[in-house]
Amino acid sequence: MKPHKILVINPGSTSTKIAVFEDEKAVFSENIKHSAEELSIFGYIIYQHKFRKELILRKLEEANMDLSQIEIVIGRGGLVKPILSGAYEVNDRLREDLLNGIQGEHASNLGGLIADDIAGLIPNAKAYIADPVVVDELQDVARITGHPKIFRTSIFHALNQKSVARRFAKSLDKKYETLNLIVAHLGGGISVGAHRKGKVIDVNNALDGEGPFSPERAGSLPAGALVKLCFSNKYTHDDVKKMLVGNGGLVALMGTNEAKDIEIMAENGDERAKLIQDAMCYQIGKCIGSMAAVLKGDIDGIILTGGIAYNKYLCNYVDEMVGFIAPVRVYPGEGEMAALAANGLMILNGELKPLIYS
């Protein structure tokens, strides 16, 4: 039987990753870099749509990829409205919400649009997105805060969290939907989710910086001190937002967003670097512990994933904190391309029924 061919498109802020998969194997991949100068001519990210699409088509042509063999084009999902986990065929309503950026401007909004454009060039091909960051499966009690004007929202690394949770379940020869798991994605942002029988019933908002501090996000801060800072007349609204997301976390504390640099500095005896690294580890472990309470201690496994999960010191530190709760497994790296391809393959094999965005 001929393998299924799937084209994966993953736009980031300064690059566009593309790959062609034959079933689970990547037979072509390219990370198209975009310089600040190239992108500066576009007022908004959405205006980069045509520019990035043409670069993708050019790279595929240079690699002699036969587009006519592609059955599915699947793109990274963007900031659409809150939706259930799954794969969604790109329709007019989804395109409209991606174009308008109804929950904000982000490069991932381009994924579904470009996927749909390219699928339109291929007879019988279809375009999808899968598990965007706005996947919302929170239980109602998790949404409530101490003020009626503020609610907790679900924005997290849904694609990678769901993907590694399924890999872990497969390693046990079980279905993801039968397990209770805690998954911590450790990257530029950090999200820790409580997965109960296939649904993420609680998770910190990793976009706005809730939860542990990370390489670029400040994480949860004392509310009174934050209010005082906001009304000090020293900072604008944009200044404070940048302190929370972009210039927070390791950037603010150590002047770099490279967790690897902090790891090396700590190994070389830098006491400040060790303290900051330990503090990040501590907050991750503390957040995992809170999710253990959400699952009432009935937990089949704790998973550490994302780029920072390559840091063995960090993983060991967290394991020492939470290993008494459940076995800790490490799946380092992002794995977004393979996760998108896996969703496409499940659709083609009839294992996953696409949902309708409305």
N, C-alpha and C positions, 0 to 999 in steps of 0.2 A: 504494500500500500504506500502511495506517495505521501511524504510528510506534508502537513499543513504549513503554509507560509504566512507569516504574520509580520507586519511592519509596525514597529513601536516608535513613538515620538514623545520625547520628554523635554519640554522647554524649561530652562532655568534662567536666572537673571542675566548671566553673561555667557551662556552656552546653550546649544540645542543638541541633546543626545538622540541619536537615531540608531536603530538596529533592525535587522531582518532575522527572524527566527524560523527555523524549520522544526516544527514541534517545540521541544524544549531547548534546542541547540541554537545559539547565535551563530549565524554563518557570515554576518557582516555587522560591523558596528563602527560608529564614527561620533566623535565629540566635536561638534562645530563650535569653535570659540568666536565670541563677538566682542570686539574691543569697545571700550568706552566711547572712543571717537566715532565708531560705526553707529552705535546706538544713540548718540547724542542728537542726531538729526530728527529723531522721532520724539514728538512731544509727550506721547503716552505709549505705554507698552503695547496696547492693542494696535497701534499704527505699525508695529513691527511684523504684523501678520504676513503680508505679502513678501516682505524681505526674507523672512525666515523660511517660508514655504519654498521660494525659488532656490535658496541655498540647499535645502534638503533634496529637491528634485535634481539639482546639479550633481550633488554628491552621489546619489543613487545611479545617475546616468554614468558618471565617471567610473563607478564600480561595476558597471555592466549588469546591474540588477534588473531582472525582467519583471516589471511591475504587473504584467498581465497574470502572473502566477500568485499574486498576493490576494488572499481571501478576506483578511481583516486588517484594518488600520486602526490601531488603538493608541490614544493619546493620554497623557497625564491629565487628570481632571483638575478644574480650576475652582475659583471661589463662586460657585453657584449657590442656590438656596440649600438649606440643610436637607439631606436625603439619606435614605437607608443605604447600607453597604451593598455593593454589587456592581455590575456592569450596566451601562446605559447606552443604548444606541443614540447617536447624535441626531436629534430632530430639530425642527424649527425653533421650538421653545428653548431648547438647550443652547442652540447657537445664539439666540437673542440674549439670553442671560450671560453667556460668556462674553459677548460683544459689549454689553452694557456694564459688566463687572458689578453685578448687583450686591456683592459683599466685599468689593474692593478690587484694586488693581494688582495683578500678579502675573508673572510670566506663564504660569501653568494654565491661565485662561486661554492661551493660544493653542494648547494641546489638542483639544477637541475640535477647534476650528480648522486647524491645519490637517488633522486626520480626516475630517469630513471633505475638505477640498481635494485631497489626494485620492481618497476612496472614490470620489466622483469621477476621477479619470480612469478608473479601472472597472471594466464590466463585472457586475455581480459582487463587487467588494462592498463591505459595510464598515462604517466608522463607529467607534465606541470610546467611552471613557470608563475608568474603573476606580472605585474607592478614592474619590478626591478627599482633600483635607477636611471638607465640611460634612463628612459622614456623621450622622447624628443618631445615636441609639441610646442616649442617656435616659436613665429612669427618672421619673418626674421629681422624686425627692432630691436628686442630685442637682437640679436646676436652681433650687431656691437659695437665696442669700439672705442676709439680715436686713435688706432694704428692698421695698417693692419696685423701685426704679432700676434695679440691677439684677440681672439673671446670669447664671453661668451658662456658657455656650460650649459646644463641642467643635473644636478645631484642632486636629492632631494629625500625626503621620499615619493615616488610616491604611494606605496602600502597603507600606512595609510592615506595619503591625499585624495586619490580617495575613499577609504572606508568610511571615515567619511563624505565626501561630499555627497555620496549616501545615507548615514543614515539621514543626514540633509534633503536632498530632499524628502526622504520617509516620514519624519515627517511632511512635508508640503503637502504630497500626490501629489508630482510632480516628474518629471524625472530630474536626474542630468544634462542631456544634455539640459535642458531648462533654467538653472539658471546661474547667474554670482555670483561667490563666491570668497572670499579670505580665504585661509586655512593656518594657521600657525602651523607647527609641532614643538613642543618644547621638545627637548630631549638633548642627548649628543651633537648633532648638531641641528641647527635650520634652517628650510626652510620655506619660506613664498611664497605661489604660488597664482597667479591670474588665476582662473578657469573661462573661458568664454565658456558657452554652451558645457561643457564636455571636454574641452581641456585646459591644463595649458600653457597659452601663454607667461607667464613670471614667473621666479622663480630664487631665488639666488642659487648659487652653494654651497650647504651645505657641500660637501666633502672637498673642498679646503679652506673653511672658509669665503667665501663671505657672506655679510649680517650681521645680528646682531651677537655679540659675544655670546658664549654659554658656557656650563660647560667645554668643551674641545677645542673649536675653537676660534681663535682670532677675527674672523669676518673681515669685510672690514677695512683696515688700511690706513692712509695717505701714498700715494705712495712715496713721496720724503723721508719721514722718514724711510720707509721700504727699499728703495734703499740704503740709507746711512748705515743702519744696515747691509745689505748684504755685503757691500764693506768695512766694518770696519776692516777686517782681524781678527776679534775676533771669528767668527762663521763659521762652515762649511755649505754646502748646506743642509745636513741632520739636522744640528742644527736648521736652520731657518725653515725648513719644520715642525719640531717638535714643534717649537714655534707657528706656525700657526694652526696645527692640532695635537691634543694630549696633548700638554702642554700649549695651549693657553687658553683664556677665564678665567673662574673661577679658573682653575688650576694655571695659572700664577698670577692672581690677589689676590687669597685667599688661594692657596695651597691645594685645594680640588676640585674634579669634582662632588661632591655631592651638588646639588642645595638645597636639603632639609637642609643640615647643615647650609648653608648661611641664609636660611629662619629662622631657629631657632635662630641663632646668632643675626640676625636683630631684631627678636621679643624680644630678651633678652637685647636689648639696645646697641648692638655693632654698633657704628655709621659708621665705615668703611664697615661693612657687609651690612648695609642698603643702603649706597651710591652705592655700587657695584650692589646690587640687583636692585635698582632703575634704574641704568644705563642700565642693561640688559633689564628691562621692557621698558624703554624709547626707546632703539634701536628696539625692537620688534614692538612697536607701530608706530615708524617712518617708518619702512619697510612696515607695513600694509598700512600706508597712501600712500606710493609710489605706491603700487599695486592698490589702489583705483583710482589713476590717470591713471594707465594702463587701467582700466576698465571704465574710463571716468565717474566715479561716479554712474554708473548703477550697483548696487550691491544688491543682495538678502540676503546676510548674511555673517558674518565673523565668522570663526570657529577656536577655539583654541584646540589643541590636543597634544598628547605626554605625557611623564611622568611628565614634569614640570607643565603641566596644572592642576595638583592636588593642586598647590600653589594658594590659593584663593587670597592672597595679589597681586600676579603677575597678575592674571586674572582681578581683579578689577582695577589695575593700567592701564592695557592695555585698558580695557573697557572705562575708563574715557578719554583716549586719542582718541579712534577711534569709540566709540559708536554712535557718531553723524553721522557716515557714513552709518552704517547699524546695525541691531541687532547682538549682539555677543552671540554665543553659545559655550559652553565648552563640549568637549568630551575627558575627561582625559584618559591617558594610551596609549599604543602603538597599541594594537589590531591587531597585525600582523597575529597571528594564525587564528583568526576568519575571517580576511580579505582574507587570502589565501583559507580557507575552503569555504567562500562565492563565490569566483571565481570558485572553483571546482563545487559547487552546481549549479551555473548559467549555467555552461557548460552542466551538466547532465540534467538540466531542459530545455535546448534549449534556454535559455535567453541570452547566450553569445556564439558567434561563435569564436572558437580558431583561432589565426592568425598563419601564417607560417613564421618561422625565416629563412632568406636567406642571 
